[in-house]
Amino acid sequence: MSKQEPTVRVGIVPREWGDFKDEAVEQSLLAQKLGFSSIWVEEHHGNPDYLPSPLVAASALSQHVPRLQVGTAVAILPLYNPVRFASDVAVLDNATGGKSVVGVGVGYRGNEFEAMSVPLKERGTRMDESIELVSSLLKGDLVNYRGRHFSVTNFRLFPRPLQLPGRRYG
């Protein structure tokens, strides 16, 4: 029995966020029509070329292109409370019927961290704690965690995502 060859999948990052309703939706619809597999939303704050809320934008776009996976490329995880982030990821995954892909990054733009009252020098430790917490929450674990930046006691996430955390894209 031969092993099935992997398929190359191609996605787009819709542009023209200044007119999100028209341009981003139009580009996403075209991507779906042309056979692309996914759409991706980038996060930056205080910049007209990016959106500050990629999970919200991905959820909105997903309602127009139900055959495509939607994802973040990337969400700046140290800027979020991990419980809020995991909650939003679970809602996105449910809204897309299990077609979400969430990419996270540590961030690097000092003005974004300053605007969110998060010290840039803490981004690494916040990222580490957030990854641990978000992963546990998305798995459905009852979470008890005490870290340098975040503390969670006897908390279980609802709703749960449709996908299992850590699933590889594709």
Z-matrix of the N, CA and C atoms (Angstrom, degrees):
N
C 1 1.438
C 2 1.525 1 108.28
N 3 1.304 2 117.16 1 128.63
C 4 1.459 3 120.64 2 -178.29
C 5 1.525 4 110.38 3 -87.98
N 6 1.299 5 113.16 4 147.81
C 7 1.452 6 120.20 5 178.64
C 8 1.533 7 109.11 6 -79.70
N 9 1.329 8 116.94 7 136.14
C 10 1.457 9 120.44 8 -179.78
C 11 1.523 10 109.42 9 -69.93
N 12 1.322 11 115.60 10 132.23
C 13 1.461 12 121.44 11 179.02
C 14 1.519 13 110.12 12 -71.50
N 15 1.332 14 116.74 13 140.36
C 16 1.465 15 118.48 14 176.96
C 17 1.524 16 111.30 15 -65.98
N 18 1.298 17 115.14 16 150.03
C 19 1.454 18 122.03 17 179.42
C 20 1.519 19 109.06 18 -101.58
N 21 1.322 20 116.27 19 133.57
C 22 1.451 21 120.15 20 174.89
C 23 1.517 22 107.95 21 -72.28
N 24 1.313 23 115.67 22 130.27
C 25 1.459 24 120.98 23 178.85
C 26 1.519 25 108.18 24 -115.03
N 27 1.311 26 115.17 25 140.55
C 28 1.457 27 120.32 26 -176.81
C 29 1.520 28 108.95 27 -126.56
N 30 1.315 29 115.42 28 135.48
C 31 1.452 30 120.93 29 178.25
C 32 1.519 31 110.44 30 -126.85
N 33 1.322 32 115.06 31 175.50
C 34 1.469 33 120.40 32 178.94
C 35 1.523 34 109.91 33 -129.11
N 36 1.320 35 114.90 34 158.55
C 37 1.463 36 122.81 35 167.87
C 38 1.524 37 105.59 36 -109.53
N 39 1.335 38 117.50 37 105.63
C 40 1.465 39 118.69 38 179.05
C 41 1.524 40 110.41 39 -61.10
N 42 1.309 41 116.21 40 140.50
C 43 1.475 42 121.33 41 -179.49
C 44 1.516 43 110.34 42 -109.14
N 45 1.283 44 116.13 43 -170.63
C 46 1.467 45 123.03 44 -179.91
C 47 1.517 46 111.22 45 63.51
N 48 1.336 47 116.22 46 49.38
C 49 1.453 48 119.88 47 -178.42
C 50 1.522 49 112.39 48 -66.15
N 51 1.324 50 118.10 49 -18.37
C 52 1.448 51 119.95 50 178.56
C 53 1.518 52 112.22 51 -58.49
N 54 1.314 53 117.68 52 -27.01
C 55 1.456 54 122.54 53 177.00
C 56 1.529 55 107.62 54 -126.14
N 57 1.326 56 115.08 55 61.60
C 58 1.455 57 123.15 56 -172.76
C 59 1.515 58 113.33 57 -49.20
N 60 1.313 59 116.00 58 -48.59
C 61 1.461 60 120.40 59 -173.68
C 62 1.516 61 112.34 60 -56.86
N 63 1.317 62 117.23 61 -42.81
C 64 1.457 63 119.68 62 -175.65
C 65 1.528 64 113.40 63 -90.17
N 66 1.300 65 116.73 64 -58.30
C 67 1.467 66 120.54 65 -172.08
C 68 1.526 67 113.98 66 -68.28
N 69 1.318 68 117.93 67 -49.19
C 70 1.464 69 120.37 68 -177.38
C 71 1.526 70 111.36 69 -64.72
N 72 1.313 71 116.80 70 -41.32
C 73 1.465 72 120.34 71 178.83
C 74 1.525 73 109.62 72 -66.05
N 75 1.327 74 117.07 73 -44.62
C 76 1.467 75 120.87 74 179.23
C 77 1.529 76 111.29 75 -59.36
N 78 1.320 77 116.71 76 -44.83
C 79 1.466 78 120.20 77 179.54
C 80 1.523 79 111.25 78 -65.68
N 81 1.320 80 117.20 79 -38.44
C 82 1.466 81 120.78 80 179.04
C 83 1.524 82 111.23 81 -66.69
N 84 1.326 83 116.84 82 -41.42
C 85 1.468 84 120.43 83 177.01
C 86 1.527 85 111.06 84 -62.09
N 87 1.323 86 116.62 85 -41.00
C 88 1.458 87 120.20 86 178.01
C 89 1.527 88 110.50 87 -64.44
N 90 1.320 89 117.32 88 -41.85
C 91 1.469 90 121.13 89 178.24
C 92 1.524 91 110.73 90 -59.72
N 93 1.319 92 117.19 91 -43.22
C 94 1.459 93 120.41 92 178.15
C 95 1.526 94 110.90 93 -63.61
N 96 1.320 95 117.02 94 -43.93
C 97 1.464 96 122.02 95 179.78
C 98 1.530 97 111.52 96 -61.48
N 99 1.333 98 117.04 97 -37.15
C 100 1.459 99 121.48 98 -177.49
C 101 1.526 100 113.74 99 -84.03
N 102 1.322 101 117.75 100 -0.97
C 103 1.455 102 120.85 101 175.38
C 104 1.520 103 115.41 102 92.55
N 105 1.321 104 118.46 103 13.15
C 106 1.460 105 120.09 104 174.41
C 107 1.519 106 108.61 105 -64.40
N 108 1.317 107 117.08 106 160.28
C 109 1.459 108 119.75 107 -175.61
C 110 1.517 109 114.08 108 -102.84
N 111 1.340 110 117.28 109 -17.10
C 112 1.461 111 117.80 110 -173.63
C 113 1.525 112 111.91 111 -159.11
N 114 1.345 113 113.47 112 162.20
C 115 1.461 114 121.45 113 171.18
C 116 1.527 115 107.12 114 -127.28
N 117 1.321 116 115.08 115 147.39
C 118 1.462 117 121.43 116 -173.61
C 119 1.516 118 110.06 117 -130.58
N 120 1.315 119 116.46 118 142.58
C 121 1.459 120 122.20 119 179.61
C 122 1.523 121 108.38 120 -119.63
N 123 1.328 122 114.88 121 129.81
C 124 1.466 123 121.59 122 179.68
C 125 1.521 124 109.55 123 -95.78
N 126 1.335 125 116.68 124 149.63
C 127 1.468 126 120.99 125 179.07
C 128 1.521 127 111.71 126 -113.07
N 129 1.302 128 115.17 127 128.09
C 130 1.466 129 123.86 128 164.02
C 131 1.510 130 107.05 129 -153.93
N 132 1.305 131 115.45 130 156.53
C 133 1.464 132 121.56 131 -176.61
C 134 1.522 133 109.80 132 -115.42
N 135 1.341 134 115.96 133 141.30
C 136 1.452 135 121.03 134 178.22
C 137 1.512 136 113.45 135 71.22
N 138 1.328 137 116.41 136 28.05
C 139 1.461 138 121.70 137 -178.14
C 140 1.530 139 107.51 138 -137.87
N 141 1.338 140 118.32 139 122.99
C 142 1.468 141 120.15 140 -175.27
C 143 1.531 142 114.73 141 -68.96
N 144 1.330 143 118.34 142 -11.04
C 145 1.462 144 120.69 143 -179.33
C 146 1.528 145 113.60 144 -90.50
N 147 1.324 146 117.46 145 -4.11
C 148 1.466 147 121.59 146 -177.18
C 149 1.516 148 109.37 147 -134.09
N 150 1.317 149 115.27 148 165.64
C 151 1.461 150 120.63 149 176.92
C 152 1.521 151 110.31 150 -104.36
N 153 1.325 152 117.21 151 143.78
C 154 1.451 153 120.21 152 178.53
C 155 1.532 154 113.46 153 -83.43
N 156 1.316 155 118.29 154 -10.02
C 157 1.468 156 122.30 155 -175.97
C 158 1.528 157 109.92 156 -131.57
N 159 1.335 158 118.15 157 76.47
C 160 1.462 159 119.40 158 -173.83
C 161 1.526 160 114.96 159 -65.75
N 162 1.326 161 118.28 160 -32.19
C 163 1.463 162 119.34 161 179.73
C 164 1.526 163 111.11 162 -69.30
N 165 1.312 164 116.92 163 -37.91
C 166 1.469 165 120.98 164 176.85
C 167 1.525 166 109.55 165 -66.47
N 168 1.332 167 116.70 166 -45.78
C 169 1.467 168 120.51 167 -179.89
C 170 1.527 169 111.17 168 -63.14
N 171 1.329 170 116.96 169 -42.58
C 172 1.466 171 120.43 170 179.11
C 173 1.524 172 110.95 171 -62.22
N 174 1.323 173 116.40 172 -40.21
C 175 1.463 174 120.06 173 178.47
C 176 1.525 175 110.86 174 -64.31
N 177 1.319 176 116.44 175 -42.54
C 178 1.473 177 120.26 176 179.34
C 179 1.523 178 110.80 177 -64.13
N 180 1.316 179 117.45 178 -46.67
C 181 1.466 180 120.77 179 -179.76
C 182 1.524 181 111.70 180 -63.88
N 183 1.322 182 116.21 181 -36.35
C 184 1.471 183 119.78 182 -176.42
C 185 1.523 184 112.39 183 -60.35
N 186 1.309 185 117.25 184 -26.97
C 187 1.453 186 120.66 185 -178.25
C 188 1.523 187 112.12 186 -72.38
N 189 1.325 188 116.73 187 -16.84
C 190 1.471 189 121.80 188 178.78
C 191 1.525 190 112.40 189 -95.23
N 192 1.336 191 116.81 190 -21.76
C 193 1.471 192 120.75 191 -175.06
C 194 1.539 193 109.62 192 -132.96
N 195 1.319 194 117.18 193 72.37
C 196 1.465 195 120.61 194 -172.13
C 197 1.523 196 115.17 195 -65.48
N 198 1.327 197 119.00 196 -17.24
C 199 1.472 198 120.15 197 179.28
C 200 1.525 199 112.87 198 -84.31
N 201 1.316 200 117.77 199 -13.61
C 202 1.465 201 120.83 200 -175.91
C 203 1.520 202 112.14 201 -95.39
N 204 1.329 203 114.71 202 147.26
C 205 1.456 204 119.35 203 167.69
C 206 1.524 205 106.82 204 -75.82
N 207 1.319 206 116.34 205 150.87
C 208 1.460 207 120.68 206 176.15
C 209 1.519 208 108.44 207 -126.28
N 210 1.327 209 114.82 208 144.92
C 211 1.447 210 117.49 209 -178.13
C 212 1.512 211 114.01 210 -152.55
N 213 1.314 212 113.68 211 172.01
C 214 1.456 213 121.02 212 175.93
C 215 1.523 214 108.34 213 -104.17
N 216 1.325 215 114.63 214 137.09
C 217 1.469 216 120.60 215 -177.59
C 218 1.528 217 109.99 216 -137.51
N 219 1.219 218 119.81 217 68.31
C 220 1.448 219 133.97 218 1.69
C 221 1.525 220 109.28 219 -127.54
N 222 1.340 221 115.99 220 165.04
C 223 1.461 222 121.55 221 169.73
C 224 1.526 223 106.78 222 -88.82
N 225 1.309 224 116.34 223 137.98
C 226 1.471 225 121.33 224 -177.47
C 227 1.525 226 107.72 225 -86.02
N 228 1.312 227 116.51 226 89.76
C 229 1.461 228 123.04 227 -169.39
C 230 1.533 229 114.57 228 -58.53
N 231 1.326 230 121.32 229 -38.95
C 232 1.467 231 118.77 230 -179.25
C 233 1.533 232 114.30 231 -63.60
N 234 1.318 233 118.17 232 -13.18
C 235 1.465 234 120.81 233 178.54
C 236 1.529 235 112.58 234 -84.63
N 237 1.335 236 117.83 235 -5.03
C 238 1.463 237 121.97 236 -174.89
C 239 1.519 238 111.78 237 -109.09
N 240 1.324 239 114.89 238 154.82
C 241 1.453 240 120.69 239 162.67
C 242 1.529 241 104.95 240 -77.61
N 243 1.330 242 119.19 241 128.65
C 244 1.474 243 120.16 242 -174.58
C 245 1.532 244 114.77 243 -62.40
N 246 1.318 245 118.42 244 -31.88
C 247 1.470 246 120.16 245 177.60
C 248 1.523 247 109.55 246 -67.85
N 249 1.317 248 116.97 247 -43.54
C 250 1.468 249 120.94 248 177.82
C 251 1.531 250 110.00 249 -62.67
N 252 1.330 251 116.34 250 -43.13
C 253 1.465 252 119.94 251 -178.74
C 254 1.531 253 110.59 252 -64.13
N 255 1.328 254 117.40 253 -47.81
C 256 1.467 255 120.74 254 179.33
C 257 1.528 256 110.71 255 -60.93
N 258 1.322 257 117.13 256 -39.36
C 259 1.468 258 121.19 257 178.08
C 260 1.519 259 110.71 258 -61.83
N 261 1.332 260 116.27 259 -45.95
C 262 1.469 261 120.21 260 -179.88
C 263 1.530 262 111.76 261 -66.17
N 264 1.325 263 117.10 262 -36.81
C 265 1.467 264 120.87 263 176.93
C 266 1.528 265 110.07 264 -63.85
N 267 1.315 266 116.88 265 -43.88
C 268 1.473 267 120.40 266 179.39
C 269 1.528 268 111.33 267 -62.58
N 270 1.327 269 117.14 268 -41.95
C 271 1.467 270 120.42 269 178.36
C 272 1.527 271 109.91 270 -65.30
N 273 1.340 272 117.34 271 -43.48
C 274 1.469 273 120.85 272 176.98
C 275 1.519 274 110.75 273 -58.60
N 276 1.320 275 117.77 274 -44.91
C 277 1.459 276 120.25 275 -178.37
C 278 1.523 277 111.02 276 -64.06
N 279 1.317 278 117.17 277 -38.37
C 280 1.462 279 120.14 278 175.85
C 281 1.519 280 111.54 279 -68.02
N 282 1.331 281 117.48 280 -41.54
C 283 1.466 282 121.36 281 -179.37
C 284 1.521 283 112.16 282 -63.97
N 285 1.329 284 117.21 283 -28.86
C 286 1.466 285 121.17 284 -178.46
C 287 1.527 286 112.66 285 -95.75
N 288 1.301 287 117.43 286 2.55
C 289 1.459 288 120.03 287 -177.45
C 290 1.516 289 112.23 288 67.80
N 291 1.324 290 117.02 289 32.02
C 292 1.467 291 121.30 290 178.69
C 293 1.517 292 113.72 291 84.12
N 294 1.314 293 117.22 292 25.65
C 295 1.473 294 120.82 293 -178.46
C 296 1.521 295 112.33 294 -113.13
N 297 1.317 296 117.20 295 28.31
C 298 1.468 297 119.01 296 179.35
C 299 1.525 298 110.77 297 -97.67
N 300 1.310 299 114.68 298 149.21
C 301 1.462 300 123.05 299 174.28
C 302 1.526 301 105.20 300 -133.95
N 303 1.306 302 116.64 301 123.62
C 304 1.458 303 119.39 302 -175.90
C 305 1.521 304 109.88 303 -115.09
N 306 1.325 305 114.01 304 115.72
C 307 1.458 306 120.81 305 174.66
C 308 1.516 307 108.77 306 -102.56
N 309 1.317 308 116.69 307 136.99
C 310 1.461 309 121.15 308 179.58
C 311 1.518 310 109.81 309 -124.19
N 312 1.322 311 114.34 310 153.60
C 313 1.452 312 120.63 311 177.00
C 314 1.510 313 109.81 312 -140.45
N 315 1.326 314 115.25 313 168.37
C 316 1.454 315 121.63 314 -175.48
C 317 1.526 316 112.72 315 -84.76
N 318 1.325 317 117.94 316 -19.58
C 319 1.454 318 121.42 317 -178.86
C 320 1.519 319 112.17 318 80.33
N 321 1.326 320 114.80 319 163.51
C 322 1.468 321 118.67 320 -177.93
C 323 1.518 322 113.61 321 -154.12
N 324 1.321 323 118.25 322 -12.12
C 325 1.461 324 120.40 323 -175.84
C 326 1.529 325 110.23 324 -86.62
N 327 1.317 326 115.05 325 112.94
C 328 1.458 327 120.71 326 -177.06
C 329 1.514 328 114.51 327 -57.03
N 330 1.332 329 117.22 328 -37.62
C 331 1.468 330 119.43 329 -178.47
C 332 1.528 331 111.76 330 -64.75
N 333 1.333 332 118.33 331 -30.48
C 334 1.468 333 120.68 332 178.39
C 335 1.525 334 110.57 333 -69.63
N 336 1.325 335 116.13 334 -42.51
C 337 1.463 336 120.31 335 179.11
C 338 1.524 337 110.12 336 -66.33
N 339 1.320 338 116.67 337 -41.81
C 340 1.467 339 121.05 338 178.69
C 341 1.525 340 110.84 339 -61.54
N 342 1.322 341 117.08 340 -43.63
C 343 1.463 342 120.94 341 -179.80
C 344 1.525 343 112.11 342 -62.81
N 345 1.332 344 117.29 343 -28.33
C 346 1.468 345 121.99 344 -179.33
C 347 1.531 346 112.33 345 -96.36
N 348 1.332 347 116.71 346 4.70
C 349 1.470 348 122.56 347 -178.50
C 350 1.527 349 111.78 348 58.80
N 351 1.319 350 116.05 349 37.16
C 352 1.457 351 122.40 350 176.18
C 353 1.536 352 107.27 351 -116.29
N 354 1.325 353 117.86 352 119.45
C 355 1.461 354 119.30 353 179.24
C 356 1.536 355 111.46 354 -63.11
N 357 1.308 356 115.90 355 128.91
C 358 1.468 357 120.95 356 179.91
C 359 1.526 358 111.20 357 -56.97
N 360 1.324 359 117.34 358 -35.43
C 361 1.469 360 120.75 359 -178.13
C 362 1.537 361 112.67 360 -66.98
N 363 1.332 362 117.73 361 -14.07
C 364 1.465 363 121.52 362 178.86
C 365 1.524 364 113.12 363 -94.99
N 366 1.322 365 117.24 364 1.13
C 367 1.470 366 119.29 365 -172.56
C 368 1.517 367 112.90 366 -60.28
N 369 1.317 368 118.63 367 -37.39
C 370 1.467 369 120.82 368 -179.59
C 371 1.518 370 112.82 369 -67.12
N 372 1.328 371 117.40 370 -47.63
C 373 1.464 372 119.90 371 -179.61
C 374 1.526 373 111.35 372 -69.53
N 375 1.322 374 116.86 373 -35.08
C 376 1.472 375 120.09 374 175.54
C 377 1.534 376 110.23 375 -65.16
N 378 1.325 377 116.49 376 -40.31
C 379 1.466 378 120.55 377 178.47
C 380 1.524 379 110.46 378 -61.85
N 381 1.324 380 116.62 379 -47.36
C 382 1.462 381 120.81 380 -179.41
C 383 1.529 382 111.56 381 -59.14
N 384 1.326 383 116.75 382 -48.76
C 385 1.466 384 120.01 383 179.71
C 386 1.529 385 111.25 384 -64.05
N 387 1.317 386 116.18 385 -42.35
C 388 1.466 387 120.17 386 -178.01
C 389 1.520 388 111.92 387 -63.77
N 390 1.329 389 117.67 388 -41.78
C 391 1.466 390 120.29 389 178.76
C 392 1.524 391 110.42 390 -59.96
N 393 1.323 392 116.36 391 -44.79
C 394 1.464 393 120.45 392 179.73
C 395 1.528 394 110.89 393 -62.58
N 396 1.319 395 116.67 394 -47.21
C 397 1.460 396 120.64 395 -178.46
C 398 1.525 397 112.76 396 -66.85
N 399 1.317 398 116.99 397 -48.73
C 400 1.470 399 120.74 398 -178.54
C 401 1.520 400 110.14 399 -59.94
N 402 1.306 401 117.12 400 -43.20
C 403 1.469 402 120.82 401 179.38
C 404 1.531 403 111.01 402 -60.32
N 405 1.319 404 117.35 403 -47.91
C 406 1.469 405 120.84 404 179.58
C 407 1.523 406 111.40 405 -62.65
N 408 1.318 407 116.29 406 -42.57
C 409 1.462 408 120.11 407 -179.50
C 410 1.528 409 111.76 408 -64.17
N 411 1.326 410 116.56 409 -44.27
C 412 1.467 411 119.67 410 -178.29
C 413 1.528 412 112.40 411 -68.57
N 414 1.316 413 117.81 412 -25.40
C 415 1.470 414 121.26 413 176.82
C 416 1.520 415 111.79 414 -74.75
N 417 1.329 416 116.72 415 -14.10
C 418 1.458 417 120.38 416 -179.91
C 419 1.510 418 113.73 417 92.43
N 420 1.326 419 116.34 418 9.84
C 421 1.459 420 119.95 419 179.33
C 422 1.528 421 111.38 420 -66.42
N 423 1.325 422 115.65 421 151.58
C 424 1.458 423 121.02 422 167.24
C 425 1.527 424 104.59 423 -78.52
N 426 1.307 425 116.81 424 117.30
C 427 1.455 426 120.62 425 -169.41
C 428 1.528 427 111.79 426 -102.58
N 429 1.326 428 113.28 427 128.93
C 430 1.457 429 123.69 428 169.07
C 431 1.514 430 105.46 429 -128.10
N 432 1.302 431 116.30 430 117.53
C 433 1.472 432 120.14 431 -174.15
C 434 1.521 433 109.34 432 -148.22
N 435 1.317 434 115.12 433 135.21
C 436 1.450 435 120.40 434 173.59
C 437 1.519 436 107.14 435 -134.47
N 438 1.340 437 114.07 436 113.16
C 439 1.454 438 120.11 437 179.33
C 440 1.512 439 111.07 438 -123.64
N 441 1.280 440 115.78 439 -171.09
C 442 1.464 441 121.84 440 179.50
C 443 1.536 442 111.17 441 -67.82
N 444 1.334 443 116.13 442 -36.84
C 445 1.464 444 120.87 443 -174.79
C 446 1.522 445 114.40 444 -109.87
N 447 1.322 446 117.41 445 -27.78
C 448 1.456 447 120.50 446 -172.86
C 449 1.519 448 110.87 447 -132.85
N 450 1.321 449 114.71 448 148.23
C 451 1.455 450 121.14 449 177.98
C 452 1.527 451 108.08 450 -140.57
N 453 1.329 452 116.08 451 131.01
C 454 1.466 453 122.20 452 179.64
C 455 1.526 454 107.51 453 -135.84
N 456 1.339 455 116.77 454 132.29
C 457 1.459 456 121.30 455 -178.08
C 458 1.520 457 110.33 456 -124.62
N 459 1.345 458 115.93 457 123.41
C 460 1.467 459 122.79 458 174.82
C 461 1.528 460 112.43 459 45.57
N 462 1.311 461 115.75 460 57.09
C 463 1.464 462 120.81 461 -177.18
C 464 1.518 463 110.00 462 -122.83
N 465 1.324 464 114.81 463 133.36
C 466 1.461 465 121.54 464 175.13
C 467 1.526 466 107.83 465 -124.82
N 468 1.303 467 115.95 466 135.35
C 469 1.462 468 122.47 467 -175.77
C 470 1.525 469 111.87 468 -78.63
N 471 1.309 470 115.86 469 132.15
C 472 1.465 471 123.68 470 170.92
C 473 1.513 472 107.87 471 -138.68
N 474 1.334 473 119.44 472 138.05
C 475 1.460 474 125.78 473 -3.99
C 476 1.521 475 110.69 474 -73.66
N 477 1.309 476 115.02 475 160.39
C 478 1.454 477 121.11 476 175.28
C 479 1.525 478 108.60 477 -82.46
N 480 1.331 479 117.99 478 151.43
C 481 1.466 480 119.03 479 174.20
C 482 1.526 481 109.72 480 -69.10
N 483 1.312 482 116.36 481 156.91
C 484 1.468 483 120.47 482 177.34
C 485 1.515 484 111.37 483 -73.26
N 486 1.327 485 116.94 484 -32.47
C 487 1.472 486 122.11 485 -179.58
C 488 1.518 487 110.07 486 -91.32
N 489 1.312 488 114.84 487 154.85
C 490 1.456 489 119.71 488 172.11
C 491 1.525 490 109.52 489 -78.95
N 492 1.333 491 118.26 490 137.06
C 493 1.468 492 119.53 491 178.46
C 494 1.515 493 111.54 492 -60.47
N 495 1.319 494 115.31 493 147.73
C 496 1.450 495 120.53 494 177.19
C 497 1.516 496 114.33 495 86.06
N 498 1.317 497 117.42 496 -1.12
C 499 1.461 498 120.53 497 178.73
C 500 1.518 499 109.11 498 -63.54
N 501 1.284 500 115.99 499 135.41
C 502 1.463 501 120.34 500 -179.59
C 503 1.502 502 110.42 501 -76.75
N 504 1.322 503 115.23 502 141.87
C 505 1.450 504 121.23 503 178.97
C 506 1.523 505 109.22 504 -58.01
N 507 1.326 506 116.23 505 130.00
C 508 1.448 507 121.25 506 177.34
C 509 1.468 508 111.31 507 98.74
